[in-house]
Amino acid sequence: MPDKIPEQPTTVVPWWQDGSTTSDTIKEPYYLSKGVSAFFSLIKGWLLFPLQQSDPLTCSESLLDVMAWDRDITRFKNESLGLYRKRVKYAALNAKDSGSVAGFKRIFERLGIAIVSFKERQSEEWDVCTIELTDNDISKNSALLQTLIEQYGRTCRRYRFEVIFPTFAYLAAVEFSHSHAMFVARTSAVCETTVLTERINHQQQVFVAFL
């Protein structure tokens, strides 16, 4: 694999052949050592060319189309070359992960899309799967999302995208103190009665008549 290829060792020439130690100007041995190193770098590139063509991320674009055809990948309109290479590279893994919630999330993550939440069998719409994404992912990858649903979604499911807007709340912890006072006001009716003692005078007469 290209990621396991050893690095080309750096050749260190002796000080009397580096072209600069024994003279004020660079002499011929310096150019000779550099030329030999460049020649072997060119040979390394020729030897690694077949390995690079086996990797969808580094192969030529014409060979990439052949790999895409073999892996049932079709390039959609205005798809970038980098994204196209990733879809071809992970075609087998994505096909294996299709059909499960965890696998569906891995498919999106391989292509640079993070699923916030994946919900299925919501309320009465048991055949609807709701995929929650950020507004940025939906606006930039609308064609890719449609392609992934068509290729890896279940035939007995309907898929719906929902936009999530993240918000941030900040709470500050500060000292809280207070003082209070309570005042009570009452009203009462006060009535004073004063009785003066005075002499009571009266006259009485009785008249009796007989026949």
C-alpha positions as CSV (number, residue, x, y, z in Angstrom):
1,M,0.0,0.0,0.0
2,P,1.2,3.5,-0.7
3,D,1.1,4.5,3.0
4,K,3.5,1.7,3.9
5,I,6.2,2.6,1.4
6,P,9.5,3.4,3.1
7,E,10.9,6.8,2.7
8,Q,14.0,7.3,0.5
9,P,17.1,7.6,2.7
10,T,19.0,10.8,2.6
11,T,22.6,10.3,1.4
12,V,25.1,12.4,3.3
13,V,28.3,12.9,1.4
14,P,31.7,13.3,3.2
15,W,32.7,16.9,4.0
16,W,35.5,16.9,1.4
17,Q,32.9,16.1,-1.3
18,D,30.0,18.4,-0.3
19,G,31.3,21.1,-2.5
20,S,31.3,23.9,0.1
21,T,33.5,22.9,3.1
22,T,36.8,23.1,1.3
23,S,36.0,26.1,-0.9
24,D,34.1,29.4,-0.8
25,T,32.0,28.5,-3.8
26,I,30.0,25.3,-4.4
27,K,32.0,22.8,-6.5
28,E,31.2,19.9,-8.8
29,P,30.8,17.1,-6.2
30,Y,27.8,18.9,-4.7
31,Y,26.0,18.9,-8.1
32,L,27.0,15.2,-8.7
33,S,25.5,14.1,-5.3
34,K,22.3,16.0,-5.9
35,G,22.0,14.6,-9.4
36,V,22.3,11.1,-8.2
37,S,19.7,11.7,-5.5
38,A,17.3,13.2,-8.0
39,F,17.8,10.3,-10.4
40,F,16.9,7.7,-7.7
41,S,13.9,9.8,-6.7
42,L,12.8,9.5,-10.4
43,I,13.3,5.8,-10.4
44,K,11.3,5.5,-7.1
45,G,8.4,7.4,-8.8
46,W,8.4,5.0,-11.7
47,L,8.3,2.0,-9.4
48,L,5.6,3.4,-7.3
49,F,3.4,4.4,-10.2
50,P,1.5,1.0,-10.4
51,L,0.8,1.1,-6.7
52,Q,-0.5,4.7,-6.9
53,Q,-2.9,3.6,-9.7
54,S,-4.5,1.0,-7.5
55,D,-5.6,3.6,-4.9
56,P,-8.6,5.7,-5.9
57,L,-7.2,8.7,-4.0
58,T,-4.1,8.9,-6.1
59,C,-4.8,7.2,-9.4
60,S,-5.4,8.9,-12.7
61,E,-8.8,10.3,-13.4
62,S,-9.4,8.0,-16.4
63,L,-8.6,4.9,-14.3
64,L,-10.8,6.3,-11.5
65,D,-13.8,6.2,-13.8
66,V,-13.1,2.5,-14.5
67,M,-13.0,1.8,-10.8
68,A,-16.2,3.8,-10.2
69,W,-18.0,1.7,-12.9
70,D,-16.8,-1.5,-11.3
71,R,-18.0,-0.3,-7.9
72,D,-21.4,1.0,-9.1
73,I,-20.5,4.7,-8.4
74,T,-21.8,7.4,-10.7
75,R,-20.4,10.9,-10.5
76,F,-23.2,13.4,-10.1
77,K,-23.2,16.9,-11.6
78,N,-20.7,19.4,-10.3
79,E,-19.2,16.8,-7.9
80,S,-15.6,17.7,-6.9
81,L,-12.8,15.3,-7.8
82,G,-11.8,14.8,-4.2
83,L,-15.3,13.8,-3.1
84,Y,-15.6,11.5,-6.2
85,R,-12.4,9.7,-5.2
86,K,-13.7,9.2,-1.6
87,R,-17.0,7.7,-2.8
88,V,-15.1,5.3,-5.1
89,K,-12.6,4.4,-2.3
90,Y,-15.2,3.7,0.3
91,A,-17.8,2.1,-2.0
92,A,-17.4,-1.4,-0.6
93,L,-17.5,-0.3,3.0
94,N,-20.5,2.0,2.4
95,A,-22.4,-0.9,0.7
96,K,-21.7,-3.1,3.7
97,D,-22.8,-0.4,6.2
98,S,-26.1,0.3,4.5
99,G,-29.2,-0.9,6.2
100,S,-28.4,0.0,9.8
101,V,-28.6,3.2,11.7
102,A,-25.0,3.0,12.9
103,G,-23.8,2.0,9.5
104,F,-25.6,4.9,7.9
105,K,-23.9,7.3,10.3
106,R,-20.5,5.8,9.3
107,I,-21.3,6.3,5.6
108,F,-21.9,10.0,6.2
109,E,-18.8,10.5,8.4
110,R,-16.5,8.9,5.7
111,L,-17.7,11.6,3.3
112,G,-17.3,14.5,5.8
113,I,-20.9,14.9,7.0
114,A,-21.8,14.5,10.7
115,I,-25.3,13.3,11.5
116,V,-26.6,15.1,14.6
117,S,-29.4,12.5,15.1
118,F,-31.0,9.7,13.2
119,K,-34.6,8.8,14.2
120,E,-36.9,6.2,12.7
121,R,-40.5,5.0,13.4
122,Q,-41.6,8.4,14.6
123,S,-45.2,8.7,15.8
124,E,-47.7,7.4,13.2
125,E,-45.2,7.6,10.2
126,W,-43.5,4.3,11.0
127,D,-41.8,4.2,7.5
128,V,-40.1,7.7,7.8
129,C,-36.5,8.1,8.9
130,T,-35.6,11.6,10.1
131,I,-32.0,12.7,9.7
132,E,-31.0,15.8,11.6
133,L,-28.1,17.7,10.1
134,T,-26.7,21.2,10.6
135,D,-27.8,23.9,8.1
136,N,-24.3,24.2,6.8
137,D,-24.1,20.5,5.8
138,I,-27.4,20.5,4.1
139,S,-26.7,23.7,2.1
140,K,-23.3,22.5,0.9
141,N,-24.0,18.9,0.3
142,S,-27.6,18.7,-1.0
143,A,-26.7,16.7,-4.1
144,L,-24.5,14.3,-2.2
145,L,-27.2,13.7,0.4
146,Q,-29.7,12.9,-2.3
147,T,-27.2,10.5,-4.0
148,L,-26.5,8.7,-0.7
149,I,-30.2,8.2,0.1
150,E,-30.8,6.8,-3.4
151,Q,-27.9,4.4,-3.3
152,Y,-27.8,3.3,0.3
153,G,-31.2,4.0,1.7
154,R,-33.7,1.2,2.3
155,T,-36.4,0.7,-0.3
156,C,-39.1,0.4,2.4
157,R,-38.2,3.7,4.1
158,R,-38.8,7.3,3.4
159,Y,-36.1,9.7,4.4
160,R,-36.6,13.3,5.7
161,F,-33.9,15.8,6.5
162,E,-34.3,18.3,9.4
163,V,-32.1,21.3,10.0
164,I,-30.6,21.8,13.4
165,F,-29.5,25.3,14.5
166,P,-27.0,25.1,17.5
167,T,-27.4,27.8,20.1
168,F,-25.2,28.6,23.0
169,A,-26.3,29.7,26.4
170,Y,-23.8,31.3,28.9
171,L,-24.6,31.4,32.6
172,A,-22.4,33.5,35.0
173,A,-22.2,32.6,38.7
174,V,-22.2,35.8,40.9
175,E,-22.9,36.6,44.5
176,F,-26.6,37.0,45.3
177,S,-27.7,38.7,48.6
178,H,-30.6,40.8,49.7
179,S,-32.2,42.3,52.8
180,H,-35.9,42.8,53.5
181,A,-38.2,44.5,56.0
182,M,-41.9,44.0,56.7
183,F,-44.2,46.8,57.9
184,V,-47.8,46.0,59.1
185,A,-50.5,48.7,59.2
186,R,-53.8,48.1,61.0
187,T,-57.0,50.3,61.3
188,S,-59.3,50.2,64.3
189,A,-62.5,52.2,65.0
190,V,-62.5,53.8,68.4
191,C,-65.9,55.1,69.8
192,E,-66.2,56.9,73.1
193,T,-69.5,57.4,74.8
194,T,-69.9,60.0,77.5
195,V,-73.0,60.0,79.8
196,L,-73.8,63.0,81.9
197,T,-75.9,62.6,85.1
198,E,-78.7,65.1,85.4
199,R,-81.8,65.4,87.6
200,I,-85.0,64.1,86.0
201,N,-88.1,66.2,86.8
202,H,-91.7,65.1,86.1
203,Q,-95.3,65.9,87.1
204,Q,-98.2,63.5,87.4
205,Q,-102.0,64.2,87.8
206,V,-104.8,61.7,88.2
207,F,-108.4,62.7,87.6
208,V,-111.3,60.3,88.6
209,A,-115.0,60.9,87.6
210,F,-118.0,59.0,89.2
211,L,-121.6,59.0,88.1
